[in-house]
Amino acid sequence: MVFNKYLIVHGKSFILRYSFKTLIPPVAKRYLDFPVHPLRPKIQHMYDNRDPETLWWRVSLHQLGQHKRVVRSWGARRARVAFRETLKQHGFDEAGKRLEPGTTQYGCMDSPNGGLKGSLEVIVRVESIDEPFAEVQSDMHSLFDQLADKARRLGPQRIIASPTPARKPGLWKPKWAGKTNNIGQ
């Protein structure tokens, strides 16, 4: 049994993390969790009106943090182009909708309308910077195939969030709990 809410596939240039659910990314959650942030209404509206029957994908660059901004943006652009081309080669548009309706072959990654659904994070690895684009593209293509096979085999019912139940409040107390700082009394 898999005790992970993500399907993860590693490659030379990228890591793909897929969830069967559509998840709001951490960057957007940061704004949504802060009630007085000026961007909160816009982001809330965007995610309230986003189609949950499509593939929500994003590119993450946290492994390229030590590089300059121009290198990070170049790496992200290459990853986005490679992923879009991979989707097109597999018969999908940018949102994961089928270009030719009526064909399904990706099992539980498929939505009722025949496209892909869920959340996918493309993590760019440092090694992708030195690779030519043809190798980056072939790596993305093979990773997508591996991810589709893994999702077809496992299915969403086998993916659960945590093997342990949530902790009940009040069971753990810190060492300093109940002590006062009354010096000299």
Backbone as a chain_set.jsonl record, in Angstrom:
{"seq": "MVFNKYLIVHGKSFILRYSFKTLIPPVAKRYLDFPVHPLRPKIQHMYDNRDPETLWWRVSLHQLGQHKRVVRSWGARRARVAFRETLKQHGFDEAGKRLEPGTTQYGCMDSPNGGLKGSLEVIVRVESIDEPFAEVQSDMHSLFDQLADKARRLGPQRIIASPTPARKPGLWKPKWAGKTNNIGQ", "coords": {"N": [[0.836, -1.18, 0.0], [0.492, 2.244, -0.755], [1.631, 5.019, 0.965], [1.355, 7.779, 0.446], [0.508, 10.948, -0.817], [1.174, 11.68, -3.304], [2.214, 10.718, -6.582], [5.381, 10.003, -7.607], [7.915, 10.547, -9.949], [11.178, 10.135, -11.003], [13.678, 11.675, -12.994], [16.453, 12.418, -15.199], [16.597, 15.167, -15.726], [14.299, 16.24, -14.58], [11.802, 16.074, -11.947], [8.729, 14.616, -11.531], [5.775, 15.274, -9.824], [2.741, 14.004, -9.022], [-0.687, 14.401, -8.215], [-3.861, 12.976, -7.645], [-5.898, 14.606, -6.954], [-7.025, 17.994, -7.428], [-4.919, 20.385, -6.388], [-4.301, 23.343, -4.529], [-1.504, 25.34, -5.103], [1.427, 25.89, -2.951], [2.346, 28.573, -3.055], [0.092, 30.08, -3.77], [-1.535, 29.378, -1.628], [-0.283, 30.699, 0.43], [-1.059, 33.358, 0.095], [-3.822, 33.055, 0.31], [-4.159, 32.208, 2.925], [-3.693, 34.442, 4.418], [-5.734, 36.762, 5.563], [-5.985, 39.567, 5.07], [-4.476, 40.218, 2.903], [-3.768, 42.011, -0.086], [-3.875, 40.654, -2.564], [-5.432, 38.461, -2.121], [-8.348, 38.332, -2.702], [-8.338, 38.221, -5.533], [-6.84, 35.885, -6.107], [-8.369, 34.001, -4.757], [-10.762, 34.157, -6.228], [-9.773, 33.268, -8.689], [-9.053, 30.554, -8.188], [-11.51, 29.581, -7.307], [-12.998, 29.629, -9.632], [-11.654, 27.987, -11.358], [-11.381, 25.154, -13.461], [-11.972, 22.045, -12.097], [-11.785, 19.651, -13.414], [-9.618, 19.515, -15.05], [-6.071, 19.392, -15.805], [-3.987, 20.65, -13.413], [-1.061, 22.158, -13.568], [2.324, 23.005, -12.734], [5.543, 24.618, -12.656], [8.364, 24.084, -10.705], [11.127, 25.562, -9.099], [12.815, 25.141, -6.933], [15.154, 23.674, -6.566], [17.004, 25.043, -7.988], [17.842, 27.241, -6.6], [20.329, 28.451, -5.941], [21.273, 29.566, -8.226], [21.468, 32.325, -10.586], [18.824, 34.694, -11.306], [18.196, 34.887, -14.043], [19.033, 32.428, -15.038], [17.368, 30.696, -13.651], [14.815, 31.478, -14.622], [15.154, 30.879, -17.322], [15.512, 28.095, -17.178], [12.993, 27.377, -16.18], [11.357, 28.191, -18.29], [12.247, 26.476, -20.333], [11.435, 24.029, -19.234], [8.641, 24.369, -19.17], [8.077, 24.601, -21.93], [8.975, 22.1, -22.825], [7.209, 20.424, -21.415], [4.712, 21.238, -22.425], [5.024, 20.495, -25.118], [5.262, 17.746, -24.776], [2.713, 17.128, -23.77], [1.237, 17.795, -26.057], [2.248, 15.898, -27.883], [1.185, 13.619, -26.77], [-1.458, 14.004, -27.253], [-2.923, 16.027, -25.948], [-4.101, 19.287, -24.848], [-2.822, 22.395, -23.395], [-4.132, 22.516, -20.938], [-4.6, 19.939, -20.348], [-6.724, 18.809, -21.638], [-8.289, 16.611, -23.973], [-7.258, 16.617, -27.34], [-8.446, 15.238, -29.376], [-11.53, 14.323, -28.91], [-13.081, 11.614, -27.093], [-11.183, 9.619, -26.988], [-9.562, 7.642, -24.685], [-6.909, 6.721, -22.614], [-5.403, 6.839, -20.392], [-6.299, 5.911, -17.986], [-6.901, 6.304, -14.572], [-5.946, 8.87, -14.522], [-7.488, 10.166, -16.259], [-10.147, 12.447, -16.865], [-13.768, 12.843, -16.675], [-14.396, 14.109, -19.099], [-12.538, 13.146, -20.842], [-9.999, 14.18, -20.75], [-6.903, 14.952, -18.967], [-6.721, 14.986, -15.39], [-6.189, 16.455, -12.14], [-3.291, 17.344, -10.134], [-0.099, 18.45, -11.085], [3.306, 18.729, -10.514], [6.187, 19.999, -11.868], [9.386, 19.562, -11.169], [12.332, 21.199, -11.57], [15.521, 20.007, -12.107], [18.975, 20.556, -11.189], [20.713, 19.429, -13.0], [19.505, 19.734, -15.461], [20.239, 22.121, -16.568], [22.655, 21.94, -17.945], [22.04, 20.232, -20.0], [21.285, 19.539, -23.458], [18.431, 20.781, -25.334], [17.041, 18.783, -26.708], [17.563, 16.436, -25.26], [16.412, 17.139, -22.836], [13.76, 17.319, -23.633], [13.248, 14.641, -24.423], [13.604, 13.365, -21.975], [11.496, 14.466, -20.485], [9.345, 13.447, -21.939], [9.626, 10.641, -21.558], [9.375, 10.533, -18.767], [6.732, 11.382, -18.436], [5.38, 9.259, -19.633], [6.118, 7.189, -17.839], [4.901, 8.141, -15.508], [2.194, 8.086, -16.259], [1.843, 5.319, -16.598], [2.329, 4.446, -13.966], [0.249, 5.747, -12.593], [-1.934, 4.532, -13.805], [-1.632, 1.903, -12.93], [-1.762, 2.108, -10.09], [-3.97, 3.821, -9.288], [-6.432, 6.144, -7.946], [-7.674, 5.307, -5.563], [-5.821, 3.915, -4.062], [-4.077, 5.687, -3.045], [-3.344, 7.397, -0.213], [-3.456, 9.961, 2.288], [-1.994, 9.876, 4.783], [-0.393, 7.477, 6.9], [-0.896, 7.415, 9.583], [-3.288, 8.394, 12.065], [-4.559, 11.732, 12.676], [-3.12, 13.672, 15.314], [-4.561, 13.921, 18.514], [-5.634, 16.901, 20.119], [-3.977, 18.196, 22.992], [-2.674, 15.949, 24.019], [0.071, 15.993, 24.145], [2.422, 17.695, 26.069], [4.558, 20.448, 26.47], [7.821, 20.581, 28.104], [8.053, 22.848, 29.65], [5.481, 23.544, 30.306], [3.018, 24.678, 32.518], [4.787, 25.71, 34.355], [5.886, 28.597, 36.076], [7.341, 31.861, 35.851], [8.159, 33.104, 38.245], [10.285, 34.768, 39.903], [11.94, 35.004, 42.945], [9.695, 35.022, 44.606]], "CA": [[0.0, 0.0, 0.0], [1.251, 3.474, -0.869], [1.236, 5.976, 1.992], [1.808, 9.041, -0.074], [-0.562, 11.531, -1.604], [1.732, 11.996, -4.611], [2.983, 9.77, -7.379], [6.616, 10.719, -7.924], [8.755, 9.908, -10.954], [12.452, 10.848, -11.096], [14.427, 11.584, -14.236], [17.749, 13.09, -15.18], [16.412, 16.613, -15.747], [13.097, 16.666, -13.866], [11.041, 15.196, -11.066], [7.3, 14.888, -11.683], [4.953, 14.911, -8.66], [1.352, 14.044, -9.463], [-1.745, 14.087, -7.268], [-5.128, 12.748, -8.329], [-6.758, 15.735, -6.613], [-6.534, 19.305, -7.826], [-4.43, 21.025, -5.174], [-3.838, 24.722, -4.644], [-0.07, 25.342, -4.808], [1.815, 26.597, -1.726], [2.474, 30.016, -3.266], [-1.258, 30.636, -3.703], [-2.037, 29.184, -0.259], [0.306, 31.727, 1.287], [-1.915, 34.536, -0.001], [-5.172, 32.716, 0.764], [-4.162, 32.061, 4.38], [-3.542, 35.756, 5.046], [-7.031, 37.344, 5.181], [-5.978, 40.972, 4.664], [-3.547, 40.447, 1.797], [-4.504, 42.611, -1.207], [-4.046, 39.717, -3.678], [-6.282, 37.339, -1.72], [-9.606, 38.194, -3.463], [-8.065, 37.823, -6.917], [-6.417, 34.485, -6.129], [-9.54, 33.226, -4.347], [-11.654, 34.111, -7.389], [-9.14, 32.457, -9.729], [-9.157, 29.132, -7.859], [-12.924, 29.214, -7.23], [-13.533, 29.485, -10.985], [-10.798, 27.105, -12.158], [-12.043, 23.879, -13.746], [-11.315, 20.943, -11.393], [-11.691, 18.48, -14.292], [-8.457, 19.678, -15.918], [-4.778, 19.175, -15.161], [-3.367, 21.853, -12.874], [0.366, 21.872, -13.509], [3.197, 24.147, -12.489], [6.975, 24.339, -12.666], [8.993, 24.473, -9.445], [12.564, 25.771, -9.286], [13.489, 25.24, -5.639], [16.493, 23.083, -6.621], [17.885, 25.985, -8.679], [17.885, 28.443, -5.772], [21.637, 29.079, -5.857], [21.597, 30.171, -9.518], [20.929, 33.661, -10.812], [17.432, 34.744, -11.737], [18.1, 34.64, -15.477], [19.184, 30.983, -15.238], [16.144, 30.062, -13.144], [13.7, 31.727, -15.545], [15.457, 30.117, -18.534], [15.214, 26.693, -16.868], [11.538, 27.229, -16.069], [10.795, 28.301, -19.635], [12.553, 25.219, -21.037], [10.586, 22.977, -18.669], [7.269, 24.594, -19.636], [8.008, 24.268, -23.355], [9.107, 20.64, -22.945], [5.989, 19.781, -20.936], [3.641, 21.511, -23.392], [5.246, 19.652, -26.296], [4.947, 16.371, -24.384], [1.25, 17.023, -23.758], [0.769, 17.805, -27.444], [2.596, 14.612, -28.492], [0.283, 12.608, -26.224], [-2.822, 14.304, -27.677], [-3.596, 16.914, -24.999], [-3.737, 20.697, -24.913], [-2.089, 22.86, -22.213], [-4.906, 22.265, -19.721], [-4.78, 18.503, -20.196], [-7.934, 18.35, -22.332], [-8.027, 15.833, -25.187], [-7.407, 17.31, -28.618], [-9.389, 14.402, -30.123], [-12.445, 13.787, -27.901], [-13.529, 10.232, -27.219], [-10.096, 8.656, -26.801], [-9.026, 7.602, -23.325], [-5.92, 5.664, -22.445], [-4.585, 7.101, -19.22], [-6.907, 5.342, -16.793], [-7.418, 7.165, -13.518], [-5.562, 10.255, -14.762], [-8.494, 10.723, -17.15], [-11.345, 13.04, -16.295], [-14.938, 12.392, -17.432], [-14.416, 14.669, -20.452], [-11.507, 12.518, -21.652], [-8.694, 14.803, -20.568], [-6.202, 14.64, -17.726], [-7.147, 15.795, -14.251], [-5.317, 16.34, -10.984], [-2.245, 18.358, -10.014], [1.227, 17.967, -11.447], [4.4, 19.674, -10.283], [7.416, 19.68, -12.59], [10.514, 20.101, -10.414], [13.495, 21.282, -12.445], [16.756, 19.62, -11.426], [20.156, 21.324, -11.576], [21.332, 18.766, -14.145], [18.85, 20.12, -16.714], [20.856, 23.335, -17.099], [23.73, 21.578, -18.87], [21.542, 19.313, -21.028], [20.668, 20.134, -24.647], [16.971, 20.737, -25.252], [16.541, 17.493, -27.213], [17.603, 15.479, -24.144], [15.404, 17.593, -21.869], [12.46, 16.941, -24.193], [13.075, 13.182, -24.362], [13.452, 13.017, -20.562], [10.129, 14.823, -20.101], [8.446, 12.503, -22.61], [9.692, 9.334, -20.886], [8.825, 10.684, -17.416], [5.278, 11.431, -18.544], [4.944, 7.878, -19.87], [6.268, 6.449, -16.578], [3.877, 8.625, -14.587], [0.901, 7.567, -16.712], [1.816, 3.885, -16.264], [2.219, 4.317, -12.509], [-1.103, 6.166, -12.213], [-2.858, 3.514, -14.294], [-1.499, 0.718, -12.081], [-2.15, 2.338, -8.696], [-5.314, 4.352, -9.164], [-6.581, 7.093, -6.842], [-8.15, 4.697, -4.324], [-4.699, 3.361, -3.309], [-3.258, 6.786, -2.554], [-3.93, 8.022, 0.965], [-2.625, 11.074, 2.732], [-1.091, 9.599, 5.89], [-0.661, 6.177, 7.501], [-1.262, 7.57, 10.989], [-4.354, 9.375, 12.247], [-4.131, 13.016, 13.215], [-2.931, 13.672, 16.759], [-5.598, 14.611, 19.258], [-5.058, 18.021, 20.857], [-3.851, 18.059, 24.437], [-1.973, 14.746, 24.445], [1.477, 16.293, 24.364], [2.667, 18.958, 26.75], [5.983, 20.757, 26.522], [8.424, 20.479, 29.432], [7.883, 24.077, 30.409], [4.061, 23.79, 30.551], [2.614, 24.705, 33.921], [5.784, 26.39, 35.18], [5.815, 30.049, 36.026], [8.628, 32.533, 35.953], [8.065, 33.978, 39.418], [11.591, 34.768, 40.562], [11.99, 35.716, 44.22], [8.433, 35.052, 45.351]], "C": [[0.879, 1.241, 0.0], [0.731, 4.455, 0.173], [1.697, 7.369, 1.602], [0.661, 9.648, -0.858], [-0.086, 11.946, -2.989], [2.301, 10.749, -5.274], [4.208, 10.54, -7.846], [7.433, 9.887, -8.898], [10.006, 10.767, -11.112], [13.089, 10.618, -12.456], [15.729, 12.343, -14.108], [17.58, 14.603, -15.043], [15.27, 17.107, -14.869], [12.65, 15.62, -12.861], [9.583, 15.588, -11.269], [6.575, 14.39, -10.444], [3.496, 15.099, -9.051], [0.424, 13.685, -8.318], [-3.041, 13.931, -8.05], [-6.12, 13.871, -8.04], [-6.168, 17.019, -7.194], [-6.198, 20.07, -6.553], [-3.994, 22.456, -5.459], [-2.36, 24.746, -4.265], [0.272, 26.17, -3.571], [1.933, 28.106, -1.891], [1.105, 30.68, -3.175], [-1.834, 30.49, -2.297], [-1.506, 30.24, 0.692], [-0.559, 32.987, 1.274], [-3.318, 34.254, 0.53], [-5.26, 32.597, 2.282], [-4.057, 33.389, 5.116], [-4.756, 36.6, 4.658], [-6.989, 38.786, 4.685], [-5.013, 41.259, 3.516], [-4.312, 40.997, 0.595], [-4.717, 41.669, -2.399], [-5.022, 38.586, -3.368], [-7.578, 37.241, -2.523], [-9.386, 37.717, -4.9], [-7.706, 36.345, -7.0], [-7.57, 33.576, -5.724], [-10.51, 33.063, -5.514], [-11.09, 33.187, -8.471], [-9.296, 30.963, -9.433], [-10.602, 28.675, -7.671], [-13.502, 28.927, -8.618], [-12.692, 28.585, -11.884], [-11.46, 25.736, -12.286], [-11.32, 22.734, -13.037], [-11.185, 19.673, -12.233], [-10.566, 18.618, -15.313], [-7.191, 19.406, -15.118], [-4.222, 20.518, -14.715], [-1.886, 21.549, -12.753], [1.148, 23.161, -13.326], [4.642, 23.676, -12.493], [7.569, 24.892, -11.383], [10.508, 24.514, -9.626], [13.342, 25.746, -7.983], [14.85, 24.567, -5.621], [17.497, 23.991, -7.326], [18.069, 27.267, -7.883], [19.213, 29.159, -5.763], [22.033, 29.765, -7.169], [20.955, 31.547, -9.64], [19.523, 33.584, -11.405], [17.275, 34.413, -13.222], [18.212, 33.142, -15.778], [17.926, 30.259, -14.775], [14.978, 30.26, -14.113], [13.906, 30.983, -16.864], [15.137, 28.638, -18.329], [13.721, 26.433, -16.775], [10.886, 27.283, -17.442], [11.041, 27.022, -20.434], [11.654, 24.086, -20.536], [9.142, 23.128, -19.143], [7.109, 24.213, -21.109], [8.071, 22.754, -23.548], [7.83, 19.94, -22.5], [4.825, 20.019, -21.895], [3.79, 20.648, -24.641], [4.941, 18.184, -25.99], [3.436, 16.162, -24.339], [0.703, 16.955, -25.18], [1.072, 16.479, -28.141], [1.689, 13.487, -28.001], [-1.185, 12.911, -26.529], [-3.609, 15.181, -26.727], [-3.224, 18.361, -25.283], [-3.058, 21.095, -23.605], [-2.817, 22.585, -20.904], [-5.153, 20.779, -19.496], [-6.044, 17.973, -20.845], [-7.535, 17.642, -23.618], [-8.213, 16.701, -26.427], [-8.386, 16.565, -29.516], [-10.335, 13.762, -29.116], [-12.826, 12.336, -28.177], [-12.438, 9.202, -27.04], [-9.594, 8.752, -25.368], [-8.039, 6.455, -23.236], [-5.101, 5.843, -21.183], [-5.264, 6.713, -17.916], [-7.4, 6.38, -15.817], [-6.913, 8.598, -13.638], [-6.594, 10.945, -15.635], [-9.639, 11.329, -16.358], [-12.538, 12.57, -17.13], [-14.985, 12.933, -18.86], [-13.295, 14.123, -21.327], [-10.135, 13.134, -21.525], [-8.031, 14.328, -19.291], [-6.75, 15.505, -16.606], [-6.231, 15.524, -13.082], [-4.321, 17.485, -10.963], [-0.899, 17.733, -10.33], [2.241, 19.075, -11.205], [5.624, 19.161, -11.022], [8.553, 20.356, -11.833], [11.741, 20.038, -11.313], [14.74, 20.96, -11.629], [17.927, 20.437, -11.976], [20.79, 20.74, -12.841], [20.729, 19.206, -15.477], [19.496, 21.349, -17.345], [21.895, 23.0, -18.165], [23.27, 20.702, -20.028], [21.053, 20.08, -22.252], [19.149, 19.924, -24.613], [16.399, 19.414, -25.748], [16.536, 16.442, -26.104], [16.582, 15.842, -23.07], [14.02, 17.157, -22.337], [12.234, 15.435, -24.1], [12.917, 12.707, -22.918], [12.03, 13.314, -20.088], [9.134, 13.828, -20.695], [8.444, 11.147, -21.893], [9.144, 9.408, -19.462], [7.301, 10.714, -17.441], [4.71, 10.034, -18.788], [5.024, 7.041, -18.594], [5.184, 6.841, -15.587], [2.499, 8.092, -14.972], [0.772, 6.082, -16.396], [1.614, 3.668, -14.773], [0.809, 4.676, -12.039], [-2.133, 5.134, -12.645], [-2.833, 2.283, -13.397], [-2.06, 0.952, -10.684], [-3.586, 2.804, -8.544], [-5.455, 5.237, -7.942], [-7.011, 6.454, -5.53], [-7.005, 4.147, -3.483], [-3.813, 4.446, -2.719], [-3.979, 7.41, -1.366], [-2.939, 9.024, 1.533], [-1.62, 10.683, 3.8], [-1.416, 8.24, 6.497], [-1.1, 6.275, 8.956], [-2.387, 8.583, 11.115], [-3.798, 10.67, 12.827], [-4.063, 12.95, 14.74], [-4.055, 14.453, 17.438], [-4.963, 15.756, 20.042], [-5.01, 17.722, 22.354], [-3.131, 16.817, 24.907], [-0.512, 15.018, 24.782], [1.592, 17.639, 25.046], [4.165, 19.219, 26.744], [6.496, 20.714, 27.959], [8.147, 21.707, 30.287], [6.42, 24.369, 30.738], [3.763, 23.73, 32.049], [3.61, 25.398, 34.835], [5.616, 27.889, 35.031], [7.21, 30.62, 36.185], [8.575, 33.542, 37.096], [9.376, 33.896, 40.191], [11.492, 35.591, 41.839], [10.682, 35.762, 44.966], [8.215, 33.78, 46.102]], "O": [[1.902, 1.28, 0.685], [-0.473, 4.696, 0.256], [2.366, 8.047, 2.382], [-0.09, 8.919, -1.506], [-0.859, 12.505, -3.767], [2.804, 9.845, -4.607], [4.078, 11.62, -8.422], [7.622, 8.685, -8.707], [9.914, 11.975, -11.329], [13.046, 9.515, -13.001], [16.066, 12.848, -13.037], [18.341, 15.248, -14.32], [15.266, 18.266, -14.454], [13.053, 14.458, -12.911], [9.241, 16.768, -11.188], [6.73, 13.235, -10.05], [3.065, 16.207, -9.371], [0.709, 12.774, -7.54], [-3.29, 14.666, -9.006], [-7.074, 14.068, -8.793], [-4.961, 17.113, -7.42], [-7.075, 20.366, -5.743], [-3.395, 22.743, -6.495], [-1.991, 24.227, -3.212], [-0.495, 27.05, -3.18], [1.645, 28.848, -0.952], [0.975, 31.74, -2.561], [-2.544, 31.378, -1.824], [-2.184, 30.634, 1.641], [-0.769, 33.611, 2.314], [-3.935, 35.128, 1.138], [-6.313, 32.854, 2.864], [-4.309, 33.449, 6.319], [-4.811, 37.108, 3.538], [-7.882, 39.195, 3.943], [-4.762, 42.42, 3.193], [-5.396, 40.504, 0.283], [-5.655, 41.87, -3.17], [-5.396, 37.831, -4.265], [-7.899, 36.151, -2.995], [-10.156, 36.908, -5.417], [-8.21, 35.631, -7.866], [-7.731, 32.494, -6.289], [-11.018, 31.969, -5.762], [-11.827, 32.422, -9.093], [-9.635, 30.189, -10.328], [-10.896, 27.494, -7.857], [-14.388, 28.084, -8.764], [-13.002, 28.441, -13.066], [-12.032, 25.225, -11.323], [-10.157, 22.472, -13.346], [-10.538, 18.717, -11.805], [-10.558, 17.918, -16.326], [-7.241, 19.213, -13.903], [-4.01, 21.415, -15.53], [-1.495, 20.748, -11.904], [0.706, 24.246, -13.703], [4.924, 22.486, -12.352], [7.309, 26.038, -11.016], [11.096, 23.617, -10.228], [14.446, 26.289, -7.931], [15.649, 24.858, -4.731], [18.702, 23.745, -7.272], [18.426, 28.293, -8.462], [19.24, 30.378, -5.592], [23.036, 30.476, -7.208], [20.03, 31.889, -8.903], [19.101, 32.553, -11.93], [16.326, 33.733, -13.61], [17.545, 32.647, -16.687], [17.469, 29.319, -15.427], [14.237, 29.318, -14.393], [12.941, 30.507, -17.462], [14.557, 28.0, -19.208], [13.235, 25.398, -17.231], [9.969, 26.514, -17.729], [10.148, 26.541, -21.131], [11.169, 23.278, -21.328], [8.491, 22.139, -19.48], [6.124, 23.58, -21.488], [7.313, 22.192, -24.338], [7.404, 18.972, -23.13], [4.038, 19.108, -22.152], [2.803, 20.13, -25.164], [4.423, 17.464, -26.844], [2.933, 15.143, -24.811], [-0.186, 16.155, -25.473], [0.246, 15.984, -28.908], [1.449, 12.518, -28.721], [-2.067, 12.16, -26.113], [-4.837, 15.101, -26.691], [-2.182, 18.642, -25.874], [-2.748, 20.229, -22.786], [-2.175, 22.436, -19.864], [-5.845, 20.403, -18.55], [-6.409, 16.816, -20.635], [-6.565, 18.023, -24.273], [-9.2, 17.427, -26.548], [-9.08, 17.181, -30.325], [-9.982, 12.747, -28.515], [-12.885, 11.894, -29.325], [-12.735, 8.011, -26.946], [-9.243, 9.835, -24.9], [-8.3, 5.354, -23.721], [-4.184, 5.061, -20.932], [-4.839, 7.149, -16.847], [-8.212, 7.236, -16.166], [-7.402, 9.472, -12.922], [-6.589, 12.171, -15.748], [-10.05, 10.803, -15.323], [-12.347, 11.961, -18.183], [-15.552, 12.289, -19.742], [-13.115, 14.593, -22.451], [-9.187, 12.648, -22.142], [-8.523, 13.423, -18.616], [-7.195, 16.628, -16.843], [-5.569, 14.488, -13.03], [-4.479, 18.474, -11.68], [-0.6, 16.621, -9.893], [2.054, 20.212, -11.638], [6.045, 18.022, -10.825], [8.672, 21.581, -11.852], [12.141, 18.964, -11.761], [14.983, 21.568, -10.587], [17.868, 20.945, -13.095], [21.34, 21.478, -13.659], [21.371, 19.066, -16.517], [19.317, 21.593, -18.538], [22.002, 23.699, -19.172], [24.045, 20.454, -20.951], [20.469, 21.154, -22.113], [18.651, 19.013, -23.953], [15.366, 18.969, -25.248], [15.604, 15.643, -26.016], [15.963, 14.964, -22.468], [13.206, 16.685, -21.543], [11.143, 14.997, -23.735], [12.181, 11.755, -22.658], [11.428, 12.51, -19.375], [8.188, 13.417, -20.024], [7.382, 10.574, -21.65], [8.517, 8.459, -18.993], [6.652, 10.137, -16.569], [3.681, 9.669, -18.218], [4.109, 6.274, -18.295], [4.614, 5.987, -14.908], [1.724, 7.692, -14.104], [-0.292, 5.631, -15.971], [0.828, 2.814, -14.362], [0.242, 3.992, -11.187], [-3.102, 4.887, -11.927], [-3.874, 1.684, -13.128], [-2.759, 0.092, -10.147], [-4.34, 2.239, -7.753], [-4.683, 5.103, -6.993], [-6.736, 7.014, -4.469], [-7.192, 3.927, -2.287], [-2.887, 4.145, -1.965], [-5.101, 7.896, -1.504], [-1.736, 8.939, 1.285], [-0.473, 11.125, 3.732], [-2.589, 7.879, 6.602], [-1.625, 5.307, 9.505], [-2.436, 9.542, 10.345], [-2.706, 10.694, 13.394], [-4.856, 12.255, 15.374], [-4.443, 15.525, 16.974], [-3.864, 15.6, 20.576], [-5.902, 17.072, 22.9], [-2.983, 16.637, 26.116], [0.069, 14.333, 25.624], [0.94, 18.606, 24.652], [4.955, 18.307, 26.988], [5.72, 20.8, 28.91], [8.022, 21.608, 31.508], [6.144, 25.369, 31.401], [4.217, 22.824, 32.746], [3.293, 25.649, 35.998], [5.244, 28.379, 33.965], [8.138, 29.929, 36.605], [8.915, 34.711, 36.912], [9.536, 33.028, 41.049], [11.023, 36.729, 41.822], [10.584, 36.524, 45.928], [7.202, 33.632, 46.785]]}, "num_chains": 1, "name": "protein.A"}
